[in-house]
Amino acid sequence: MEQKKSIFENKRLVPLLALIAVFAWGCAYPLIKIGVAQFHIAADDIGGKTLFAGIRFLLAGIVVLALAKIKKRDFAIQKTDWKWVLGFAFVNTALHYFCFYLGVSNSPGSRASVLNSLSTFLLVFLACAFFPEEHVTKKKVIGCAVGFLGLLLLNVGSGMAAAFTFMGDGMIIINCLCSAFGGILTRVVCRKMDAVVATGFSLGLGGVMLIVAGLVMGGRISVVTPKGIFVLFLLVCISSVAFYIYNQLIKLHPVGQVAIYNSLIPIFGILMSCLLLGEPFVAKYILAGILVAIGVYILNYN
């Protein structure tokens, strides 16, 4: 009897599943700002922000591993593969989100969400360098060029260059590098072991690393509010669902065709930042979002 394919193997469902993941990640931008405020973490409290991120990802990892256990996933990991798991957790969760939390909390949510899409284009071309089945094509070049044009628009305008800060925009750019290389590690690790289990360990172990780093830097969460707990719950759900879906897609489909949907995160990030944070609509943010959406269409057009 032919084994029934999972929904993640269905090519027609890739756009829908990818959109669910990127919408969740887009919502994370304003929620992080709200969460930091609710737990009374000061703008310059790097340790507190790192601790907050660590708690989120540790809980998300536990949720994913519990789901894997319920679904009777294979938890077997070869001893020689644990170095990949630890490296995956460090790059894709710990270092990635250490820079992400600092960057987002020190930059307007709309601006950060657009700038963060740089990781998408980096991953598309890194995949061509690391995996023989991925090739640089005219379609990829044009699609990424159009999308990247949206990023360039972010820096158009008087005073925009002076507004650049290392702790804001600089951290987002470093986060992009970690995200791109994390995408490469996702394909490698998920081919060595069950993708759901790998995702759970990446989130959980990365969360532990962030918690330790946060405590070492003197981070403390002394104020807890019901709204803060609810926001943390939402962020845990976002991490669990988005990474679960995204890593399954990366394992089963060409990296470029999946990763390019990440460039739609700015559109959702802009909308949710305006709705939840009251940030003003800026014309260049909307135009930048449209351009990266066009880039997605070009890369996936047949």
C-alpha positions as CSV (number, residue, x, y, z in Angstrom):
1,M,0.0,0.0,0.0
2,E,1.3,3.4,-1.0
3,Q,2.2,5.6,2.0
4,K,0.1,8.7,2.3
5,K,2.1,11.9,1.7
6,S,2.2,14.6,4.3
7,I,0.7,18.0,3.6
8,F,4.3,19.4,3.6
9,E,5.2,17.3,0.5
10,N,2.3,18.8,-1.5
11,K,3.9,21.4,-3.7
12,R,0.5,23.2,-4.2
13,L,0.3,23.8,-0.4
14,V,3.8,25.3,-0.1
15,P,2.6,28.9,-0.7
16,L,-0.2,28.6,1.9
17,L,2.0,26.9,4.5
18,A,4.9,29.4,4.0
19,L,2.5,32.3,4.3
20,I,1.2,31.0,7.6
21,A,4.8,30.8,8.9
22,V,5.8,34.3,7.7
23,F,2.6,35.9,9.0
24,A,3.5,34.5,12.4
25,W,7.0,35.9,12.2
26,G,5.7,39.2,11.0
27,C,3.5,39.4,14.2
28,A,6.6,38.8,16.4
29,Y,8.0,42.3,15.7
30,P,5.4,44.3,17.6
31,L,4.8,41.6,20.2
32,I,8.5,41.6,21.2
33,K,8.3,45.3,21.8
34,I,5.1,44.9,23.8
35,G,6.5,42.0,25.8
36,V,9.7,43.9,26.7
37,A,7.5,46.9,27.9
38,Q,5.2,44.7,29.9
39,F,8.0,42.9,31.8
40,H,9.5,46.4,32.4
41,I,12.8,45.5,30.7
42,A,14.8,48.7,30.2
43,A,16.0,49.7,26.7
44,D,19.6,49.3,27.7
45,D,19.0,46.1,29.7
46,I,20.7,43.6,27.3
47,G,20.7,40.9,29.8
48,G,17.0,41.2,30.5
49,K,16.1,41.1,26.8
50,T,18.3,38.1,26.3
51,L,16.7,36.3,29.2
52,F,13.3,37.1,27.9
53,A,14.2,35.6,24.5
54,G,15.7,32.5,26.2
55,I,12.5,31.8,28.1
56,R,10.4,32.2,24.9
57,F,12.5,29.7,22.9
58,L,13.0,27.2,25.7
59,L,9.2,27.0,26.2
60,A,8.8,26.8,22.4
61,G,11.3,23.9,22.2
62,I,9.5,22.0,24.9
63,V,6.2,22.5,23.0
64,V,7.7,21.2,19.8
65,L,9.4,18.2,21.5
66,A,6.1,17.4,23.3
67,L,4.3,17.4,19.9
68,A,7.0,15.2,18.4
69,K,6.6,12.7,21.3
70,I,2.8,12.7,20.9
71,K,3.2,12.1,17.2
72,K,5.7,9.3,18.0
73,R,8.5,10.9,16.0
74,D,11.9,9.3,15.9
75,F,14.1,10.8,18.6
76,A,17.2,8.8,17.7
77,I,20.3,11.0,17.1
78,Q,23.7,9.6,16.3
79,K,26.5,10.7,18.7
80,T,28.4,12.2,15.8
81,D,25.4,14.3,14.9
82,W,25.1,16.1,18.2
83,K,27.7,18.6,17.2
84,W,25.3,19.6,14.3
85,V,22.4,19.9,16.7
86,L,24.4,22.2,19.1
87,G,25.7,24.2,16.2
88,F,22.2,24.5,14.8
89,A,20.9,25.6,18.2
90,F,23.7,28.2,18.6
91,V,23.5,29.8,15.1
92,N,19.8,29.4,14.3
93,T,18.4,30.3,17.8
94,A,20.9,31.6,20.3
95,L,23.1,34.0,18.3
96,H,20.4,34.7,15.8
97,Y,17.8,35.9,18.3
98,F,20.3,37.5,20.6
99,C,20.9,40.0,17.8
100,F,17.3,40.0,16.7
101,Y,15.9,41.0,20.1
102,L,18.5,43.8,20.5
103,G,17.9,45.0,17.0
104,V,14.1,45.0,17.1
105,S,13.9,46.7,20.5
106,N,16.2,49.5,19.3
107,S,14.6,50.1,15.9
108,P,11.1,51.0,14.7
109,G,9.2,47.7,14.1
110,S,8.3,48.6,10.5
111,R,11.9,49.5,9.6
112,A,13.3,46.4,11.3
113,S,10.9,44.1,9.6
114,V,11.9,45.4,6.1
115,L,15.7,45.4,6.9
116,N,15.4,41.8,8.2
117,S,14.3,40.5,4.8
118,L,18.0,40.8,3.7
119,S,18.4,37.3,5.2
120,T,16.0,35.9,2.6
121,F,18.2,36.9,-0.4
122,L,21.4,35.8,1.4
123,L,19.9,32.4,1.9
124,V,18.7,32.0,-1.7
125,F,22.3,32.4,-3.0
126,L,24.0,30.6,-0.1
127,A,21.9,27.6,-0.9
128,C,23.3,27.6,-4.4
129,A,26.8,27.5,-3.0
130,F,26.2,24.7,-0.5
131,F,23.8,22.3,-2.3
132,P,24.4,20.9,-5.8
133,E,20.7,20.7,-6.6
134,E,20.3,24.4,-6.1
135,H,21.4,26.6,-9.0
136,V,21.8,30.3,-9.7
137,T,19.3,31.2,-12.4
138,K,18.2,34.3,-14.1
139,K,14.9,34.1,-12.4
140,K,16.5,34.0,-8.9
141,V,18.8,36.9,-9.8
142,I,15.9,39.1,-11.1
143,G,13.6,38.1,-8.2
144,C,16.2,38.8,-5.5
145,A,17.3,42.0,-7.3
146,V,13.7,43.4,-7.3
147,G,13.3,42.4,-3.7
148,F,16.6,43.9,-2.6
149,L,15.6,47.1,-4.3
150,G,12.9,47.3,-1.6
151,L,15.6,47.2,1.0
152,L,17.5,50.0,-0.7
153,L,14.4,52.2,-0.5
154,L,14.5,51.9,3.2
155,N,17.6,54.2,3.2
156,V,16.1,56.8,0.9
157,G,15.3,60.1,2.5
158,S,16.8,62.9,4.4
159,G,18.5,62.0,7.7
160,M,18.1,58.2,7.0
161,A,21.8,57.5,7.0
162,A,22.3,59.4,10.3
163,A,19.5,57.3,11.8
164,F,21.5,54.1,11.4
165,T,22.6,52.6,14.8
166,F,24.7,49.6,15.5
167,M,22.5,48.4,18.4
168,G,19.4,48.7,16.1
169,D,20.1,48.3,12.4
170,G,23.5,46.7,13.0
171,M,22.1,43.9,15.1
172,I,19.4,43.2,12.6
173,I,22.1,42.8,9.8
174,I,24.1,40.4,12.0
175,N,20.9,38.6,12.7
176,C,20.3,38.3,9.0
177,L,23.7,36.5,8.5
178,C,22.8,34.1,11.3
179,S,19.4,33.5,9.8
180,A,20.9,32.7,6.4
181,F,23.5,30.3,7.7
182,G,20.8,28.8,10.0
183,G,18.7,28.1,6.9
184,I,21.6,26.1,5.4
185,L,22.1,24.2,8.7
186,T,18.3,23.5,8.7
187,R,18.6,21.5,5.5
188,V,21.7,19.7,6.7
189,V,20.4,18.8,10.2
190,C,16.9,17.9,9.1
191,R,18.3,15.4,6.6
192,K,20.3,13.7,9.4
193,M,17.3,13.3,11.8
194,D,13.6,13.9,12.2
195,A,12.8,17.5,11.3
196,V,10.4,18.1,14.1
197,V,12.8,16.7,16.7
198,A,15.7,18.8,15.3
199,T,13.5,21.9,15.5
200,G,12.6,21.2,19.1
201,F,16.2,20.7,20.2
202,S,17.3,23.8,18.2
203,L,14.7,26.0,20.0
204,G,15.1,24.4,23.4
205,L,18.9,24.3,23.6
206,G,19.2,27.7,22.0
207,G,16.8,29.0,24.6
208,V,18.9,27.5,27.4
209,M,22.0,29.3,25.9
210,L,20.1,32.6,25.8
211,I,18.9,32.2,29.4
212,V,22.5,31.5,30.6
213,A,23.8,34.4,28.7
214,G,21.1,36.7,30.0
215,L,21.7,35.7,33.6
216,V,25.5,36.1,33.2
217,M,24.9,39.7,31.9
218,G,22.7,40.4,35.0
219,G,19.4,40.1,33.3
220,R,16.4,39.8,35.6
221,I,12.6,39.8,35.1
222,S,11.2,41.4,38.3
223,V,7.8,42.6,37.0
224,V,5.3,40.1,35.7
225,T,1.9,41.2,34.4
226,P,-1.0,39.1,33.0
227,K,-0.7,40.9,29.6
228,G,3.0,40.2,29.6
229,I,2.4,36.5,30.2
230,F,-0.2,36.5,27.4
231,V,2.3,38.1,25.0
232,L,4.9,35.6,26.0
233,F,2.4,32.8,25.3
234,L,1.7,34.2,21.8
235,L,5.5,34.4,21.1
236,V,5.9,30.8,22.1
237,C,3.1,29.8,19.8
238,I,4.6,31.8,17.0
239,S,8.0,30.1,17.4
240,S,6.5,26.6,17.7
241,V,4.2,26.8,14.7
242,A,6.4,28.9,12.4
243,F,9.6,26.9,12.9
244,Y,7.7,23.6,12.7
245,I,6.2,24.5,9.3
246,Y,9.2,26.3,7.9
247,N,11.8,23.5,8.7
248,Q,9.5,20.9,7.3
249,L,9.3,22.9,4.0
250,I,13.0,23.5,3.9
251,K,13.7,19.8,4.3
252,L,11.4,18.7,1.5
253,H,11.6,21.5,-1.1
254,P,14.2,23.7,-2.8
255,V,15.6,26.2,-0.3
256,G,15.3,29.1,-2.6
257,Q,11.6,28.5,-3.4
258,V,10.7,28.3,0.3
259,A,13.1,31.0,1.7
260,I,11.9,33.7,-0.7
261,Y,8.6,33.8,1.1
262,N,10.5,35.2,4.1
263,S,10.7,38.4,2.2
264,L,7.0,38.8,2.7
265,I,7.6,39.1,6.5
266,P,8.0,42.9,6.2
267,I,4.5,43.3,4.8
268,F,3.0,41.6,7.8
269,G,5.5,43.2,10.1
270,I,4.5,46.7,8.8
271,L,0.8,46.0,9.1
272,M,1.0,44.5,12.6
273,S,3.4,47.2,13.9
274,C,1.0,49.9,12.7
275,L,-2.0,48.1,14.2
276,L,-0.5,47.1,17.6
277,L,2.1,49.8,18.2
278,G,0.5,52.7,16.5
279,E,3.5,53.3,14.3
280,P,2.7,55.6,11.3
281,F,2.4,54.3,7.8
282,V,5.4,55.5,5.7
283,A,5.0,55.4,2.0
284,K,8.5,53.9,1.4
285,Y,7.8,51.0,3.8
286,I,4.7,50.1,1.7
287,L,6.6,50.4,-1.6
288,A,9.4,48.3,-0.2
289,G,7.0,45.6,0.9
290,I,5.4,45.6,-2.6
291,L,8.8,45.2,-4.3
292,V,9.8,42.2,-2.1
293,A,6.4,40.6,-2.9
294,I,7.1,41.1,-6.6
295,G,10.4,39.4,-6.1
296,V,8.7,36.4,-4.6
297,Y,6.3,36.2,-7.6
298,I,9.2,36.4,-10.1
299,L,11.2,33.7,-8.3
300,N,8.2,31.3,-8.2
301,Y,6.7,32.1,-11.5
302,N,6.6,29.2,-14.0
